């Protein structure tokens, strides 16, 4: 029996289980942390800032010299795994190019609902804008990126009404959404809803594709060639809905987890796109 499009329940569940499509998933995820440790060894420990009142609402800030643009990275992990400590692997690229780099923490599911997580992430970006002078950032040049579930959250940031945070100007200059989910209906129908607990109301409110008319910045949308058909469809359709504000990229030969690592590479799919989006040039990277 078809549950969504032509998928029965088993196939829909497989489409939204990226580990089923990437046999090296565990090794790549470990490498996120290892590469982040190496980045901190070279850059030094970041400055930690609280952007909200709960223990999870913190960010790590890796500073470039002097007033600089800011790149905010929102990690993946199915909204319930990983943290800012495994999310510094791209910090050196941005710091070396003259930009601050922020890695966000936020509450994992089921500690918080998805609606609460989305609010936390939006609050974090608003905090960066409001406190730009104090942290030495150019509030006119704040960019966000996210991978996997982080791409979903980055897309929600890109369609945010910042007036609800008391901000009467654009907050985000550009966004990168890599390997994400932008309409939650098939997710609500899949096995993932066992922990997401999405209602129809949450599905509507938290599906960025349905709010694309509120897109406040240009967005780069990327997907790996070796991702599931559903993840690739989600990316293509979000890009099509965003129209002229979107640039679509395909990571040839890359699976879901490998796409994220390209953000750390000046010649990689995401690293190259991010630097171009921010108008920056990369310095030589350490071997």
C-alpha positions, 0 to 999 in steps of 0.5 A: 500500500502506498503511503507517500508518492509511490512508496510503501511504508518500508521504502519510505522509512528507508528513504529517510534513513540516510545510514541505509545509503551510506555504508561509511556513515559511522566513520565520517561522523567520527571524522567530524569530531576528529577534524574539529579537535584538530581545528581547535588544536590549531586555532585555540579554544573558542569563546563560548557564549550563551544566547538563551536561558537553557544549558543547551543554548550556547555557541562556540565562536572562533574569531578572525582578526578585527571586525569581520563577517560571521558564518554560523554553522548548524549541525545535523544529527537527525535533530537529536545527535551531535553538538557544537564540539563536532561542528568546528571542522570548517572553522579554519577555512573561514577564520583563515579567509577573514570571517568569524565562525560560530558553531551552534548548540541547541536542545536535542530531541526529545529534550525539546520539541522540534518547534522549540529547537527551531526557536532556539536556532532562530534565537541564536542567529538573532543574538549574533545580530543584536550582539554583533558589535560586542563580538566584533562581527559585521551585522550586515554580513551574517551567513548561515549554513546547515547540514542534514537536519541542520539544513532544515533549521537553516532554511527555517532561519532563512524564512524567519520574520525577524520582527518577532525578535524585535529586529526591523532589518534583514538578519541573514545575508545568505544561507547554505542548506545541504542535504536537508529536508524542507517539507515535513509531510513525508517525514511525519508519515515515516518511522522518524515520527516515532521521535519527532512527534510531528502534528499536522500543525507542526508539519505546516509551521516547520516546513520551510518550503511552504514559507518560501514566500518569506525567504529573506536572503539568497540560498544555496541548496545542495545534495549529494549524488549518492543520497536517497531519492527523497533527499534529492527530490526535497532539495530540487523542489525547495530550489525550484520553489525559491526560484531566482533566489536559489542556486542548486548544487549537486555533490558528484560522487558524494553521499549524505555524510560526505557532503558536510565535510566539503564545507571545510575545503576551499575547493570542495562543493560547500567550501567553495560556494560559501566563500564565493557567497561571502565574497572571501578568498581562502588562505592556504590550508594546513596539511 
